[in-house]
Amino acid sequence: MRIVIITGLSGAGRSETMRCLEDAGYFCIDNLPSSLIQNLAHIFSLPGSKIKRVALVIDVRSGDYFDHLFDALMALKREEIGYQILFLEASDQTLVKRFKETRRRHPLATTGRIVDAIKEERKRLSAVRDIADIVIDTSNLTARELHEKIAETILFGVEEKKLQISVISFGYKFGIPTDADLVLDVRFLPNPYYLDRLRPKSGKDQEVYEFVVQRPETARFFELFRQLLEYLIPQYEVEGKSYLTIAIGCTGGRHRSVVVAEELVKIMREMGYGINLVHRDINKK
């Protein structure tokens, strides 16, 4: 099991970091009392647990519970449960600006000025910062740049391809999938529907598959689309996109789109991506 403890100054990007790790497949818990870390580790370590990557946001919002953090960390070490501490910070000027822009109250600013609350928080967190595995100053980072930092320092290749890709075959007569990012119209390919022997079959049948795939225009299409994917997908990942849905459409969603979707999944799996494939309209009349 892999545990990342996210802590640091309020307004430094803890929530954004948690969203980044959540998109990468981590089970995330915000504002967890540190005294519960050990119990959670035990639960997630039980036989049959599917939770292998956990991100816990622990900070001064938990009040006195935060003071138990070092005890909890010692307990994890005794039980040989590995963890990393990620500490986020920013300059006083940056933090004050962010609180003013969001109009949120600093958790320690019950009375007095924000700057005083920030100084008090730095003081309380200084010991945790000293033992942190990773310290990131977010003062001059955009949300995208912070995501890139997290990918470099925390993910470091564990999720080699963190972009989750779905491929959907569909029929235009039933409407375009509403969640599609890319829509490919393959109605330019010869239609098996007009052959009596192929009409009752689907794109998952070998005869229909061969009819579509063995066409020279189909081969050229796959060649060009592979080049497009090799360019587009890394750009989406750099941009921080977490999900990509590619919709492949023909008239009824039963023949050509199914064959093309199946082949595109093979191509993307060869590129190293995990794919979720759905044939939405294959059984519709």
VOPAGU-2260 file (C-alpha; in pm, 1 decimal, decimal comma):
REM VOPAGU-2260
SITE   aa  ch    i         X         Y         Z
SITE  MET   A    0       0,0       0,0       0,0
SITE  ARG   A    1     117,7     349,5     -84,7
SITE  ILE   A    2      29,0     638,3     150,3
SITE  VAL   A    3      86,1    1004,5      69,0
SITE  ILE   A    4      27,3    1252,4     352,0
SITE  ILE   A    5     -52,2    1596,4     216,2
SITE  THR   A    6       3,0    1880,4     458,9
SITE  GLY   A    7     124,5    2238,4     462,0
SITE  LEU   A    8      -4,1    2591,6     478,0
SITE  SER   A    9    -366,8    2680,9     422,3
SITE  GLY   A   10    -407,4    2826,6      74,8
SITE  ALA   A   11     -91,6    2663,1     -59,8
SITE  GLY   A   12    -273,6    2413,2    -282,6
SITE  ARG   A   13    -365,3    2113,2     -69,0
SITE  SER   A   14    -710,3    2073,8    -227,5
SITE  GLU   A   15    -570,7    2101,6    -580,7
SITE  THR   A   16    -306,0    1841,9    -496,4
SITE  MET   A   17    -569,8    1607,2    -359,4
SITE  ARG   A   18    -774,0    1641,9    -679,8
SITE  CYS   A   19    -464,1    1562,4    -884,7
SITE  LEU   A   20    -393,3    1244,4    -689,4
SITE  GLU   A   21    -759,9    1146,9    -694,4
SITE  ASP   A   22    -757,7    1169,7   -1073,8
SITE  ALA   A   23    -448,5     947,0   -1073,1
SITE  GLY   A   24    -637,4     674,0    -887,9
SITE  TYR   A   25    -561,2     752,7    -524,6
SITE  PHE   A   26    -827,4     708,4    -256,7
SITE  CYS   A   27    -833,5    1054,4     -96,5
SITE  ILE   A   28    -954,0    1174,0     244,5
SITE  ASP   A   29    -952,4    1541,3     338,0
SITE  ASN   A   30    -905,6    1687,2     688,0
SITE  LEU   A   31    -836,6    1353,9     855,5
SITE  PRO   A   32    -754,9    1354,8    1230,7
SITE  SER   A   33    -400,5    1218,7    1252,2
SITE  SER   A   34    -499,4     973,8    1525,5
SITE  LEU   A   35    -699,2     779,2    1264,2
SITE  ILE   A   36    -411,6     719,3    1021,8
SITE  GLN   A   37    -309,6     389,1    1177,2
SITE  ASN   A   38    -666,7     256,7    1184,5
SITE  LEU   A   39    -717,2     342,8     817,4
SITE  ALA   A   40    -390,9     175,2     723,8
SITE  HIS   A   41    -511,0    -141,8     895,6
SITE  ILE   A   42    -847,2    -132,7     717,1
SITE  PHE   A   43    -692,1     -78,1     374,3
SITE  SER   A   44    -440,7    -357,8     437,2
SITE  LEU   A   45    -706,9    -622,1     500,4
SITE  PRO   A   46    -718,4    -917,6     258,5
SITE  GLY   A   47    -939,1    -836,5     -38,2
SITE  SER   A   48    -896,8    -460,5     -10,8
SITE  LYS   A   49    -873,4    -299,8    -352,5
SITE  ILE   A   50    -738,2      27,8    -215,6
SITE  LYS   A   51    -364,7      33,5    -276,1
SITE  ARG   A   52    -292,5     406,2    -307,1
SITE  VAL   A   53    -411,6     648,4     -40,4
SITE  ALA   A   54    -372,9    1025,1      -6,9
SITE  LEU   A   55    -454,1    1186,3     329,0
SITE  VAL   A   56    -482,8    1561,5     381,9
SITE  ILE   A   57    -385,6    1641,2     740,3
SITE  ASP   A   58    -342,2    1996,5     867,5
SITE  VAL   A   59    -421,9    2242,3    1144,3
SITE  ARG   A   60    -794,8    2235,2    1070,3
SITE  SER   A   61    -814,7    1921,5    1285,1
SITE  GLY   A   62    -716,5    2126,1    1589,6
SITE  ASP   A   63    -563,0    1932,5    1876,0
SITE  TYR   A   64    -581,1    1610,5    1673,6
SITE  PHE   A   65    -299,6    1744,5    1455,2
SITE  ASP   A   66     -62,1    1719,6    1751,8
SITE  HIS   A   67     -87,6    1338,9    1731,9
SITE  LEU   A   68      65,6    1328,9    1384,1
SITE  PHE   A   69     413,6    1228,8    1498,7
SITE  ASP   A   70     273,5     948,6    1713,3
SITE  ALA   A   71      80,6     819,5    1412,7
SITE  LEU   A   72     389,3     832,1    1191,6
SITE  MET   A   73     593,7     639,8    1446,4
SITE  ALA   A   74     320,4     373,5    1458,0
SITE  LEU   A   75     335,8     338,3    1077,5
SITE  LYS   A   76     713,2     295,5    1092,8
SITE  ARG   A   77     688,5      29,0    1361,0
SITE  GLU   A   78     448,2    -165,5    1142,6
SITE  GLU   A   79     665,7    -106,8     834,8
SITE  ILE   A   80     389,8      76,2     648,5
SITE  GLY   A   81     552,2     309,5     398,5
SITE  TYR   A   82     444,9     669,6     356,5
SITE  GLN   A   83     555,5     997,7     202,9
SITE  ILE   A   84     495,0    1344,8     341,4
SITE  LEU   A   85     425,2    1618,2      87,2
SITE  PHE   A   86     446,6    1968,1     234,4
SITE  LEU   A   87     297,5    2262,1      42,6
SITE  GLU   A   88     391,0    2620,9     117,5
SITE  ALA   A   89     380,8    2966,9     -37,0
SITE  SER   A   90     493,1    3317,1      47,8
SITE  ASP   A   91     292,8    3525,8     294,9
SITE  GLN   A   92     205,8    3771,1      18,6
SITE  THR   A   93      75,3    3493,8    -206,1
SITE  LEU   A   94    -132,4    3335,0      70,4
SITE  VAL   A   95    -288,1    3666,4     173,0
SITE  LYS   A   96    -378,1    3736,1    -190,0
SITE  ARG   A   97    -536,7    3393,0    -232,8
SITE  PHE   A   98    -747,7    3427,4      82,1
SITE  LYS   A   99    -868,1    3769,2     -29,5
SITE  GLU   A  100    -956,6    3639,8    -376,1
SITE  THR   A  101   -1149,9    3340,0    -245,4
SITE  ARG   A  102   -1293,4    3528,6      55,1
SITE  ARG   A  103   -1235,8    3222,6     268,8
SITE  ARG   A  104   -1141,0    3245,4     633,7
SITE  HIS   A  105    -803,4    3117,9     747,8
SITE  PRO   A  106    -860,4    2829,3     995,8
SITE  LEU   A  107    -647,3    3004,5    1259,3
SITE  ALA   A  108    -782,9    3355,2    1197,6
SITE  THR   A  109   -1054,5    3349,1    1461,7
SITE  THR   A  110    -951,9    3700,9    1554,8
SITE  GLY   A  111    -689,2    3938,7    1421,5
SITE  ARG   A  112    -521,8    3963,6    1082,1
SITE  ILE   A  113    -463,3    3694,7     819,7
SITE  VAL   A  114     -88,4    3757,4     826,1
SITE  ASP   A  115     -79,4    3673,9    1196,4
SITE  ALA   A  116    -268,4    3350,7    1135,3
SITE  ILE   A  117     -25,3    3253,8     858,8
SITE  LYS   A  118     273,4    3314,0    1087,8
SITE  GLU   A  119     114,8    3103,8    1361,4
SITE  GLU   A  120      46,2    2824,3    1114,7
SITE  ARG   A  121     406,3    2829,6     990,5
SITE  LYS   A  122     521,5    2796,8    1350,3
SITE  ARG   A  123     294,2    2499,4    1421,0
SITE  LEU   A  124     395,1    2323,2    1101,7
SITE  SER   A  125     769,9    2384,7    1116,5
SITE  ALA   A  126     849,6    2044,1    1271,5
SITE  VAL   A  127     644,4    1864,1    1004,2
SITE  ARG   A  128     814,0    2060,8     729,4
SITE  ASP   A  129    1152,7    1951,7     861,8
SITE  ILE   A  130    1069,6    1582,7     812,8
SITE  ALA   A  131     875,9    1618,4     486,2
SITE  ASP   A  132     996,3    1405,0     196,1
SITE  ILE   A  133     889,4    1664,8     -58,3
SITE  VAL   A  134     842,2    2040,4     -14,9
SITE  ILE   A  135     675,9    2237,8    -293,8
SITE  ASP   A  136     653,5    2616,9    -297,0
SITE  THR   A  137     341,6    2702,8    -496,3
SITE  SER   A  138     384,5    3080,7    -488,5
SITE  ASN   A  139     449,0    3108,7    -860,3
SITE  LEU   A  140     278,1    2792,7    -981,5
SITE  THR   A  141     -41,3    2774,8   -1183,6
SITE  ALA   A  142    -278,9    2482,6   -1120,3
SITE  ARG   A  143    -142,5    2310,1   -1429,8
SITE  GLU   A  144     218,3    2356,8   -1316,8
SITE  LEU   A  145     131,7    2220,4    -973,2
SITE  HIS   A  146     -17,9    1909,8   -1136,7
SITE  GLU   A  147     305,2    1864,8   -1332,4
SITE  LYS   A  148     505,7    1893,9   -1010,2
SITE  ILE   A  149     290,1    1631,5    -842,5
SITE  ALA   A  150     333,9    1401,2   -1141,1
SITE  GLU   A  151     712,2    1443,6   -1126,7
SITE  THR   A  152     755,3    1406,3    -750,6
SITE  ILE   A  153     475,1    1175,3    -632,4
SITE  LEU   A  154     354,3     970,7    -925,7
SITE  PHE   A  155     701,5     922,8   -1080,0
SITE  GLY   A  156     586,8     668,0   -1333,5
SITE  VAL   A  157     358,3     457,6   -1110,1
SITE  GLU   A  158      71,6     562,5   -1333,6
SITE  GLU   A  159     265,3     551,2   -1660,5
SITE  LYS   A  160     -37,8     669,3   -1851,9
SITE  LYS   A  161    -266,6     842,5   -1609,4
SITE  LEU   A  162    -511,1     961,6   -1875,9
SITE  GLN   A  163    -822,8     745,1   -1862,4
SITE  ILE   A  164    -947,4     677,0   -2215,0
SITE  SER   A  165   -1291,2     550,9   -2315,6
SITE  VAL   A  166   -1385,8     446,7   -2667,6
SITE  ILE   A  167   -1754,6     435,0   -2759,7
SITE  SER   A  168   -1900,9     303,5   -3084,2
SITE  PHE   A  169   -2240,3     453,8   -3167,2
SITE  GLY   A  170   -2499,4     505,3   -3438,5
SITE  TYR   A  171   -2575,3     858,2   -3559,4
SITE  LYS   A  172   -2943,2     765,4   -3586,9
SITE  PHE   A  173   -2943,3     730,7   -3204,7
SITE  GLY   A  174   -2752,5    1050,4   -3133,8
SITE  ILE   A  175   -2391,5    1143,6   -3056,7
SITE  PRO   A  176   -2269,1    1050,7   -2704,2
SITE  THR   A  177   -2296,7    1363,1   -2491,5
SITE  ASP   A  178   -1965,0    1305,5   -2311,6
SITE  ALA   A  179   -1755,9    1265,1   -2629,3
SITE  ASP   A  180   -1434,9    1469,7   -2657,0
SITE  LEU   A  181   -1344,1    1343,7   -3004,0
SITE  VAL   A  182   -1605,9    1227,5   -3254,9
SITE  LEU   A  183   -1500,7    1028,7   -3560,5
SITE  ASP   A  184   -1747,3     973,3   -3842,8
SITE  VAL   A  185   -1662,9     645,8   -4021,5
SITE  ARG   A  186   -1960,5     652,9   -4255,7
SITE  PHE   A  187   -1711,0     707,0   -4540,5
SITE  LEU   A  188   -1630,3     335,0   -4522,0
SITE  PRO   A  189   -1828,9      81,4   -4730,4
SITE  ASN   A  190   -2136,0     -31,0   -4537,4
SITE  PRO   A  191   -2179,8    -404,9   -4461,8
SITE  TYR   A  192   -2548,5    -337,1   -4402,2
SITE  TYR   A  193   -2614,1    -343,6   -4776,3
SITE  LEU   A  194   -2494,5    -703,3   -4806,8
SITE  ASP   A  195   -2770,3    -948,4   -4714,4
SITE  ARG   A  196   -2528,0   -1199,6   -4564,4
SITE  LEU   A  197   -2368,4    -935,9   -4336,6
SITE  ARG   A  198   -2672,7    -729,7   -4239,3
SITE  PRO   A  199   -2783,5    -946,4   -3942,6
SITE  LYS   A  200   -2427,3    -971,6   -3808,7
SITE  SER   A  201   -2230,3    -713,6   -3610,7
SITE  GLY   A  202   -1880,6    -570,2   -3617,6
SITE  LYS   A  203   -1771,9    -835,6   -3369,6
SITE  ASP   A  204   -1831,8   -1109,7   -3628,0
SITE  GLN   A  205   -1527,7   -1212,3   -3831,6
SITE  GLU   A  206   -1694,3   -1165,1   -4170,7
SITE  VAL   A  207   -1795,1    -807,0   -4096,6
SITE  TYR   A  208   -1455,6    -737,6   -3941,0
SITE  GLU   A  209   -1271,8    -855,6   -4251,2
SITE  PHE   A  210   -1506,3    -666,6   -4483,8
SITE  VAL   A  211   -1423,3    -336,9   -4307,8
SITE  VAL   A  212   -1058,7    -385,6   -4213,9
SITE  GLN   A  213    -933,9    -522,2   -4544,1
SITE  ARG   A  214   -1029,5    -204,5   -4730,3
SITE  PRO   A  215    -731,0      17,5   -4829,1
SITE  GLU   A  216    -912,4     328,5   -4708,2
SITE  THR   A  217    -954,7     166,9   -4364,7
SITE  ALA   A  218    -583,4      88,5   -4339,5
SITE  ARG   A  219    -498,1     446,5   -4435,6
SITE  PHE   A  220    -743,5     577,5   -4176,3
SITE  PHE   A  221    -582,6     372,9   -3897,3
SITE  GLU   A  222    -237,4     491,8   -4002,3
SITE  LEU   A  223    -338,2     858,5   -3990,6
SITE  PHE   A  224    -537,5     827,7   -3670,8
SITE  ARG   A  225    -248,7     658,7   -3490,8
SITE  GLN   A  226     -30,6     958,1   -3579,3
SITE  LEU   A  227    -300,2    1191,0   -3448,2
SITE  LEU   A  228    -321,6    1000,4   -3117,9
SITE  GLU   A  229      56,0     995,8   -3076,3
SITE  TYR   A  230      46,2    1374,0   -3095,2
SITE  LEU   A  231    -278,1    1448,9   -2910,3
SITE  ILE   A  232    -264,2    1222,1   -2604,2
SITE  PRO   A  233      66,8    1356,7   -2463,2
SITE  GLN   A  234     -67,9    1709,8   -2513,4
SITE  TYR   A  235    -382,1    1622,8   -2317,5
SITE  GLU   A  236    -168,2    1475,8   -2038,4
SITE  VAL   A  237      51,9    1785,6   -2017,3
SITE  GLU   A  238    -261,9    1998,5   -2001,2
SITE  GLY   A  239    -375,9    1792,5   -1701,5
SITE  LYS   A  240    -673,5    1626,8   -1869,5
SITE  SER   A  241    -782,9    1319,4   -1671,3
SITE  TYR   A  242   -1044,6    1166,3   -1901,8
SITE  LEU   A  243   -1067,9    1134,4   -2278,4
SITE  THR   A  244   -1373,1     991,5   -2453,8
SITE  ILE   A  245   -1342,8     901,6   -2822,3
SITE  ALA   A  246   -1670,4     831,2   -3000,5
SITE  ILE   A  247   -1673,1     634,6   -3328,0
SITE  GLY   A  248   -1993,2     670,1   -3526,5
SITE  CYS   A  249   -2155,4     501,5   -3824,5
SITE  THR   A  250   -2520,6     503,5   -3929,8
SITE  GLY   A  251   -2662,3     240,4   -3696,3
SITE  GLY   A  252   -2371,3     176,0   -3460,2
SITE  ARG   A  253   -2368,4    -195,9   -3537,0
SITE  HIS   A  254   -2110,4    -263,9   -3809,2
SITE  ARG   A  255   -1841,7     -13,0   -3913,3
SITE  SER   A  256   -1813,9     181,6   -3587,6
SITE  VAL   A  257   -1780,4    -141,1   -3388,1
SITE  VAL   A  258   -1497,9    -271,3   -3608,3
SITE  VAL   A  259   -1313,0      60,2   -3605,0
SITE  ALA   A  260   -1354,2      99,8   -3228,4
SITE  GLU   A  261   -1214,5    -249,5   -3168,8
SITE  GLU   A  262    -911,8    -174,9   -3386,5
SITE  LEU   A  263    -846,3     165,3   -3228,4
SITE  VAL   A  264    -847,1       4,1   -2885,1
SITE  LYS   A  265    -577,1    -237,0   -3004,9
SITE  ILE   A  266    -370,9      54,4   -3134,6
SITE  MET   A  267    -396,0     250,7   -2809,2
SITE  ARG   A  268    -318,3     -54,5   -2597,4
SITE  GLU   A  269      -4,4    -103,7   -2806,5
SITE  MET   A  270      80,5     255,7   -2714,8
SITE  GLY   A  271      55,6     161,2   -2347,6
SITE  TYR   A  272    -283,9     300,5   -2251,9
SITE  GLY   A  273    -559,9     125,6   -2062,5
SITE  ILE   A  274    -889,3     158,4   -2248,9
SITE  ASN   A  275   -1255,7     120,8   -2156,4
SITE  LEU   A  276   -1455,6       6,5   -2461,3
SITE  VAL   A  277   -1833,0      38,2   -2497,0
SITE  HIS   A  278   -2044,8     -57,0   -2800,2
SITE  ARG   A  279   -2346,1     156,7   -2718,5
SITE  ASP   A  280   -2580,2      70,6   -3003,0
SITE  ILE   A  281   -2462,8    -270,5   -3120,7
SITE  ASN   A  282   -2786,1    -444,4   -3017,5
SITE  LYS   A  283   -3028,5    -173,3   -3130,6
SITE  LYS   A  284   -3248,3    -226,1   -3433,6
